[in-house]
Amino acid sequence: MNVMWRTMLVIWRARWRKRREGLVSPTGVARIRLTTLPTDIDILRHMN
């Protein structure tokens, strides 16, 4: 459930920044910062 909230937060921030800084061109580079918490790692050490 935490991952869903954080995903929605990332999408919201991306939309806000898109409006503030203008659109990213198709050939441009876009970066987002993602954080994985220890609770997001499963038994086989996959980061969800």
Buried (B, 14 or more C-beta within 10 A) or exposed (E): EEEEEBEEEBEEEEEEEEEEEEEEEEEEEEEEEEEEEEEEEEEEEEEE
